[in-house]
Amino acid sequence: MAAAPRSPGFSTTIEALRLREWQIGPGEPMLVMDQFSADDFSLVVDDRADVHVNSKDGRFYLGWFPAGRPGTDREGWKIAVTGTAEVRGYRVSFDTETPADVVAAAVACALETSRQA
């Protein structure tokens, strides 16, 4: 007995094809900033009202640039973690219109991977 051949393409349901609503717009930046404690991080607001957060050891940096980071194309958030002699660090950037919830999730993930040395 031969098995029935599979039809090309994919199958789905009408429900799966319905449009979704996506969060857009910058949202509330305090969702990001509230993750940092004064015990472990330093916060500086500069003369442009940009906010800079650094870990006390200097290896983590978060910059929030509400009007866009100077010299970039609308970069609104910058996360950077300095590497070690053996492993490179990383940088992540988000647009000024990226929802703060998305940035907060990335920051939370980065903070969860840190530990006291």
C-alpha positions as CSV (number, residue, x, y, z in Angstrom):
1,M,0.0,0.0,0.0
2,A,1.5,3.4,-1.0
3,A,1.3,6.4,1.2
4,A,-0.6,9.4,-0.1
5,P,1.8,12.1,-1.5
6,R,2.1,15.3,0.6
7,S,0.8,18.4,-1.1
8,P,3.4,21.1,-1.8
9,G,3.3,24.3,0.3
10,F,2.1,24.6,3.8
11,S,-1.1,24.2,5.6
12,T,-2.5,26.7,8.2
13,T,-5.7,27.9,9.7
14,I,-7.6,31.1,9.1
15,E,-6.9,32.0,12.8
16,A,-3.2,31.8,12.2
17,L,-3.4,34.2,9.3
18,R,-5.3,36.9,11.1
19,L,-3.4,40.2,11.5
20,R,-1.7,40.8,14.8
21,E,-1.4,44.1,16.7
22,W,2.2,45.0,17.5
23,Q,3.4,47.5,20.0
24,I,5.0,50.4,18.3
25,G,6.4,53.8,19.5
26,P,9.0,54.4,22.1
27,G,6.8,53.6,25.2
28,E,8.0,54.3,28.7
29,P,11.8,54.5,29.1
30,M,11.5,54.0,32.9
31,L,10.8,50.3,32.1
32,V,14.5,50.2,31.2
33,M,15.9,52.5,33.8
34,D,14.1,50.9,36.7
35,Q,16.2,47.8,36.3
36,F,19.4,49.5,37.6
37,S,20.3,50.0,41.3
38,A,22.4,52.8,42.6
39,D,24.5,50.2,44.5
40,D,25.7,48.6,41.2
41,F,25.3,51.3,38.6
42,S,26.1,55.0,38.0
43,L,23.6,57.2,36.1
44,V,24.5,60.4,34.4
45,V,22.2,62.8,32.5
46,D,24.2,65.0,30.2
47,D,23.5,68.5,28.8
48,R,21.5,67.1,25.9
49,A,19.3,65.1,28.3
50,D,20.8,61.9,27.2
51,V,21.1,59.3,29.9
52,H,24.2,57.1,30.5
53,V,24.2,54.1,32.8
54,N,27.5,52.4,33.7
55,S,28.2,49.4,35.9
56,K,30.5,50.2,38.8
57,D,33.2,47.9,37.2
58,G,32.9,49.8,33.9
59,R,32.1,46.8,31.7
60,F,28.4,47.4,31.1
61,Y,27.1,50.6,29.4
62,L,23.6,51.7,28.5
63,G,22.9,54.9,26.7
64,W,19.5,56.4,26.0
65,F,19.3,59.1,23.4
66,P,15.7,60.4,23.2
67,A,16.5,62.7,20.2
68,G,18.9,60.2,18.6
69,R,22.5,59.7,19.3
70,P,24.7,62.3,17.6
71,G,26.4,61.1,14.4
72,T,24.0,58.1,13.9
73,D,20.8,57.5,12.0
74,R,18.2,57.7,14.8
75,E,20.0,55.4,17.3
76,G,18.0,55.8,20.5
77,W,19.5,53.1,22.7
78,K,23.0,51.6,23.0
79,I,23.9,48.6,25.1
80,A,27.6,47.6,25.3
81,V,29.4,44.9,27.4
82,T,33.2,45.0,27.4
83,G,34.8,41.7,26.7
84,T,37.8,40.1,28.3
85,A,41.3,39.1,27.1
86,E,39.8,35.8,25.9
87,V,36.3,36.7,24.8
88,R,35.1,39.7,22.8
89,G,32.3,41.9,24.2
90,Y,29.2,42.9,22.3
91,R,27.1,46.0,21.4
92,V,23.4,46.2,20.6
93,S,21.6,49.3,19.3
94,F,18.0,50.2,19.0
95,D,16.2,52.9,17.1
96,T,14.6,55.9,18.8
97,E,11.1,54.4,18.1
98,T,11.9,50.9,19.5
99,P,9.4,50.2,22.3
100,A,11.0,50.5,25.7
101,D,9.5,47.1,26.5
102,V,11.8,45.5,23.9
103,V,14.9,47.4,25.2
104,A,13.9,46.4,28.8
105,A,13.8,42.8,27.8
106,A,17.3,43.0,26.2
107,V,18.7,44.8,29.3
108,A,17.1,42.2,31.6
109,C,18.7,39.4,29.6
110,A,22.1,41.1,29.7
111,L,21.8,41.7,33.5
112,E,20.7,38.1,34.1
113,T,23.9,36.8,32.4
114,S,26.1,38.9,34.7
115,R,27.5,37.6,38.0
116,Q,29.8,38.8,40.8
117,A,33.4,37.9,40.0
